[in-house]
Amino acid sequence: MPHRFGLPLSRFSLSEIQREVLQQGIVASISGATLWRWLSQDAIRPWRYRSWIFPRDPKFSEKAGPILDLYEGVWNRTPLQPTDFVLSADEKTSIQARQRRHRSLPTQPERPMLVETEYQRGGAWVCRAKVFGRCEASNGIASFDRLVSDVMSSEPYRSATRVFWIMDNGSGHRGSRAIRRLQTQWPTIIPVHTPVHASWLNQVEIYFSIIQRKVLTPNDFTSLTQLEDRLLQFQQHYQQIAAPFRWTFTRKDLAALLLKIALVQIEPAA
């Protein structure tokens, strides 16, 4: 690591590592390709890192457990019935229509597409999904309730015995007041909130990641209208080709993860 050599770096580049091993006489000569292959095969790779966050919700397990049960077709230890449905809902906020200052250039032999770095903002849509999707100028109670109405007024949800809505704690649908509001209009709705900072428990985030990769990268739209049209067309396209997500994380896995985190947080004895 660079700090061992008194260098003000967080990590070495490949060329810097190559220079160091030659200067230290570890090898007489070595190519960058060989060095990269060795490093890639190493069991411990300290130059790699991944950001993560410790669970902050004191009732994390209590809130996460029912969601994992629903993914396995269970509620209150009782199997769901054919007339029960489970939905994942959330907002993907601030999807901007970025109009590039210069036209993007198409790919050429041995050259990737060139996309101008600078852009003009064309506004932003908020797209909500369960491959029931809406584009809204802003998020909040009214826009979320319009999504709920779209879904709950359509079959099979309109005639369902229970419709479980898995959602986070966004301003448009958090807390007991939101539950009362939703159930007053749609008595069969059962809102199920994720723990704080646990969006990974909501399967709609997988769909959002697909949108980000397949629709919004690179982001080069002339207007919000074009962006909205692309999002809704992709929604229709995706419904024709999509396969169910294979969710394998269970209550057992959650218990093991929380135990591992608890052990990490225990301070060593003095």
C-alpha positions in Angstrom: 0.0 0.0 0.0 1.3 3.5 -0.8 1.3 4.7 2.8 4.0 2.1 3.6 6.3 4.1 1.3 5.4 7.5 2.7 3.5 8.4 -0.5 0.4 10.7 -0.4 -1.7 8.2 -2.4 -4.7 6.2 -1.6 -3.7 3.5 -4.0 -1.2 2.8 -6.8 -2.0 2.7 -10.5 -0.8 -0.3 -12.4 2.2 1.6 -13.9 3.2 2.8 -10.4 3.1 -0.7 -9.0 5.2 -1.9 -12.0 7.8 0.9 -11.3 7.9 0.0 -7.5 8.5 -3.7 -8.0 11.3 -3.0 -10.4 12.9 -0.4 -8.2 12.8 -2.7 -5.2 14.3 -5.6 -7.2 11.4 -7.9 -6.6 11.6 -8.9 -10.3 14.2 -8.1 -13.0 11.4 -7.2 -15.5 7.7 -7.6 -15.8 5.0 -6.5 -18.2 1.9 -4.6 -17.2 -0.3 -7.5 -18.5 1.5 -10.1 -16.4 1.4 -7.9 -13.3 -2.4 -7.3 -13.8 -3.0 -11.0 -14.2 -1.1 -11.8 -10.9 -3.0 -9.1 -9.1 -6.4 -10.2 -10.4 -5.7 -13.8 -9.2 -4.7 -12.7 -5.7 -7.0 -13.7 -2.8 -6.6 -10.3 -1.1 -6.9 -7.2 -3.2 -6.6 -4.2 -1.0 -7.0 -1.7 -3.8 -10.6 -2.8 -4.3 -13.4 -1.4 -2.1 -17.2 -1.3 -1.9 -19.3 1.3 -0.1 -22.0 0.0 2.3 -24.0 1.2 5.2 -24.7 -0.4 8.6 -28.4 -1.0 9.4 -29.7 2.1 11.3 -33.3 1.1 11.9 -33.6 -0.4 15.4 -36.4 -2.6 14.1 -34.6 -3.7 11.0 -35.2 -7.4 11.3 -38.8 -6.8 12.4 -39.5 -4.8 9.3 -37.4 -6.7 6.8 -38.7 -10.2 7.8 -42.3 -9.8 6.5 -41.0 -8.5 3.2 -38.8 -11.5 2.7 -41.7 -13.7 3.7 -43.9 -12.1 1.0 -41.2 -12.9 -1.6 -41.6 -16.5 -0.5 -45.4 -16.3 -0.7 -46.1 -16.2 3.0 -47.8 -13.6 5.3 -48.1 -14.0 9.1 -46.8 -17.6 8.7 -49.7 -18.4 6.3 -49.3 -19.1 2.6 -50.7 -16.4 0.3 -53.8 -17.3 -1.7 -54.2 -17.0 -5.5 -56.2 -13.8 -5.0 -53.4 -12.2 -3.0 -50.8 -10.0 -4.9 -47.5 -8.5 -4.0 -46.3 -5.3 -5.6 -43.0 -3.3 -5.2 -43.3 0.4 -5.6 -41.0 3.4 -5.5 -40.0 6.6 -7.2 -37.0 7.0 -9.4 -36.5 10.7 -8.9 -34.9 13.4 -11.1 -34.6 11.6 -14.4 -33.3 14.5 -16.4 -33.6 15.1 -20.1 -30.1 16.1 -20.9 -29.8 17.9 -24.3 -26.1 17.7 -25.3 -24.6 20.9 -26.5 -23.3 19.1 -29.6 -24.8 16.2 -31.4 -23.6 12.7 -30.3 -21.4 11.0 -32.9 -22.2 7.4 -33.8 -19.8 4.6 -33.3 -17.1 4.0 -36.0 -14.7 1.2 -36.6 -12.4 1.0 -33.5 -14.1 4.0 -32.0 -16.9 4.1 -29.4 -19.9 6.5 -29.6 -18.8 10.1 -28.7 -21.2 11.9 -26.3 -20.7 15.5 -25.5 -19.9 16.0 -21.8 -21.7 19.4 -21.4 -25.5 19.5 -21.6 -28.4 21.7 -21.1 -31.0 20.6 -18.5 -34.5 20.0 -20.0 -36.2 19.4 -16.7 -36.8 16.1 -14.9 -39.5 13.4 -14.8 -40.2 11.1 -11.8 -41.0 7.7 -13.2 -42.7 5.2 -10.9 -42.7 1.6 -11.7 -44.1 -1.8 -11.3 -44.1 -1.9 -15.0 -47.1 0.0 -14.1 -45.3 3.3 -14.7 -46.1 7.0 -14.6 -44.0 10.0 -15.5 -44.7 13.0 -13.1 -43.2 16.5 -12.9 -42.6 16.0 -9.1 -43.0 13.3 -6.5 -45.3 13.4 -3.5 -48.7 12.3 -2.2 -50.8 13.3 -5.2 -48.5 11.7 -7.8 -48.1 8.5 -5.7 -51.9 8.2 -5.3 -52.3 8.5 -9.0 -50.1 5.5 -9.5 -52.0 3.6 -6.8 -55.2 4.4 -8.6 -53.8 3.2 -11.9 -52.9 -0.2 -10.4 -55.8 -0.7 -8.0 -58.5 0.1 -10.6 -57.1 -2.5 -13.0 -57.6 -6.3 -12.8 -56.5 -8.5 -11.2 -55.8 -6.0 -8.4 -59.3 -4.5 -8.4 -60.8 -7.9 -7.4 -58.0 -9.1 -5.2 -58.5 -10.2 -1.7 -55.3 -8.4 -0.6 -52.7 -6.4 -2.4 -49.4 -6.0 -0.5 -47.5 -2.8 -1.5 -43.8 -3.0 -0.6 -42.5 0.6 -0.4 -39.9 2.7 1.3 -40.4 5.7 3.7 -40.7 8.4 1.0 -42.7 11.5 1.8 -45.7 10.4 -0.3 -46.3 7.1 1.5 -44.7 6.9 4.8 -46.2 6.4 8.3 -49.6 5.6 9.7 -51.3 8.6 8.1 -50.3 7.2 4.6 -51.6 3.8 5.5 -54.9 5.2 6.6 -55.2 7.3 3.5 -54.5 4.4 1.2 -56.7 2.0 3.0 -59.6 4.4 3.2 -59.7 4.5 -0.6 -58.5 1.0 -1.3 -59.4 -1.3 1.7 -57.6 -4.3 0.3 -54.2 -2.5 0.3 -51.7 -3.7 2.9 -48.7 -1.2 2.9 -45.5 -2.9 3.9 -42.6 -0.4 4.6 -39.0 -1.3 4.3 -36.6 -0.4 7.1 -34.7 2.9 6.8 -31.8 2.7 4.3 -32.9 -0.7 3.0 -34.0 0.0 -0.6 -32.2 -3.2 -1.6 -35.1 -5.1 -0.1 -37.5 -3.6 -2.7 -37.4 -5.5 -6.0 -38.5 -2.5 -7.9 -34.9 -1.2 -7.5 -33.8 -4.0 -9.8 -36.1 -2.6 -12.5 -34.7 0.9 -11.9 -31.2 -0.4 -12.4 -32.3 -1.9 -15.8 -33.8 1.4 -16.8 -30.6 3.2 -15.9 -28.5 0.8 -18.0 -30.8 0.3 -21.0 -32.7 3.6 -21.3 -30.8 6.4 -19.5 -27.2 5.6 -20.5 -26.1 7.7 -22.3 -28.6 10.4 -21.3 -29.1 12.4 -24.5 -32.7 13.6 -25.0 -33.9 16.7 -26.7 -36.9 17.2 -24.4 -38.9 15.8 -21.5 -41.5 14.6 -24.0 -38.9 12.5 -25.8 -37.7 11.2 -22.4 -41.2 10.3 -21.3 -41.9 8.6 -24.6 -38.8 6.5 -24.3 -39.5 5.4 -20.7 -43.1 4.4 -21.4 -42.2 2.6 -24.6 -39.5 0.7 -22.8 -42.0 -0.3 -20.1 -44.2 -1.8 -22.8 -41.2 -3.5 -24.4 -39.9 -4.9 -21.1 -43.3 -6.4 -20.2 -43.0 -8.6 -23.3 -39.5 -9.9 -22.7 -39.0 -9.8 -18.9 -38.6 -12.9 -16.7 -39.4 -12.9 -13.0 -36.5 -11.9 -10.8 -35.0 -14.8 -8.9 -35.0 -13.5 -5.3 -33.0 -15.9 -3.1 -32.4 -13.9 0.1 -34.5 -15.3 2.9 -35.1 -14.7 6.6 -32.3 -17.2 7.4 -29.9 -15.2 5.3 -31.0 -12.0 7.0 -30.4 -13.5 10.4 -26.9 -14.6 9.4 -26.1 -11.1 7.9 -27.3 -9.3 11.0 -25.2 -11.6 13.2 -22.2 -10.9 11.1 -22.7 -7.2 11.4 -23.2 -7.4 15.1 -19.9 -9.3 15.5 -18.1 -6.6 13.5 -19.5 -3.9 15.7 -18.3 -5.5 18.9 -15.3 -3.7 20.2 -12.3 -5.8 21.2 -11.6 -6.2 24.9 -9.1 -3.8 26.4 
